[in-house]
Amino acid sequence: MAEDGRAAGEETMKRMLLVILVLTLSLGSLPSRAAAFDEQAVLICAFRQALAILTCKEPEKYSFLGIRDGVYVFNSHYAKGFADFYVQINGDLAIFSSRVWHGRMPSGRIIRDTTAGCITVAIDPLPCSAFKTARCCGSQ
């Protein structure tokens, strides 16, 4: 009789271990956030690419100056001189502006993929732009 109780206890223990193993394996396969995802650095990269798309320039032509009152400030040579370009975040929208654009304020939707550690700024590219997508990943 004691052996029946011991056998039942061992069977219960085996079932519990099996349940724990299944749960561990299933949770381990869920997607997780990207390690070392520096959102601000990736936003700066994506905004630089978006500005390049909006002005038909190379992203490297835009220097990031900093963030002033929550507005990302870039500088580049435009027309006959240097000009500042501003990117303001409003919810999931990035609003681009510059004094040299005389009131033109294009915007793009910010799409965050935290699992992959990527940010895309969805804007309509100009026909002259060499780039079609403003997307950066990692801690660029």
Secondary structure, DSSP 8 states (H G I E B T S, - for coil): -HHHHHHHHHHHHHHHHHHHHHHHHHHHTS----TT--HHHHHHHHHHHHHHHHHTS-GGG-EEEEEETTEEEEEEEETTEEEEEEEEEETTEEEEE-GGGTT---EEEEEEETTTTEEEEE----TT-S---EEEES--
